[in-house]
Amino acid sequence: HIYEVVSGICSTDVFWRDAPGVLGPPLLVFIAVIIQLARQRVSPVPLPKSAFVSVMRSMNEPYIDDLSKAGGFITEKFQHGMLLSGHRHHASAALLHMACLGSIRFEDCGPCVETVRHYARAEGLDPERVKKALAGKPESHEDALAYEFGAAIASGDLIQAAELGDEIEERFGREVRTELSLGAASVRIFPAMQRGLGY
């Protein structure tokens, strides 16, 4: 329609009369997408199954072929589940990844630790900082607090998890405690899958 006005096929009067019907729907779609992005309701997954399987194979996840063959959209659902361990809105990237590292380190699964280390580095955490945490010597009190909180969740130590959780809540708020708890709990899906499938 804009081309027709520019090239002289139709008049500006006709353009403005038709504008709501011609330009309205695309504008509404554009506004809807902006609203969804602002509300963080757009998911980066699922990737096409073949692309996801290829990425997971490159990360040496042994159970990915089992998932791929299981059917029933399990691979796509697994991708959505993976987002849980990386969800953060209130927590800093460092706190979240320290909690996840503490949890996964307790599980004693080398490839799983490497996967979580990869995600931490992808979000900008210094590799040396991650290495120190995994060696049991976190750089700061905050790193140690989040790391030990994750380990307490994984180990089932209710008393330590409660004490560390209370300290996190006091310093950073209930929302941060919630996000760290979700991250530390959901990251354990990787070693749990490996154990369940005999790897």
FENLINZI-V38132 format. One record per pair of residues at least 12 apart in sequence whose C-alpha atoms are under 6 Angstrom apart, sorted by the first residue. I is the first residue (numbers start at 0). J is the second residue. Records with the same first field share a line. If there is no record, write none. Layout:
# FENLINZI-V38132
I->J + J
This chain:
# FENLINZI-V38132
45->75 + 78
84->182 + 185 + 186
89->175
90->175
94->145
95->179
96->119
97->145 + 146
98->145 + 146 + 149 + 183
99->149 + 182 + 183
101->146 + 147 + 149 + 150
102->149 + 150 + 153 + 183
105->150
148->160 + 163
149->183
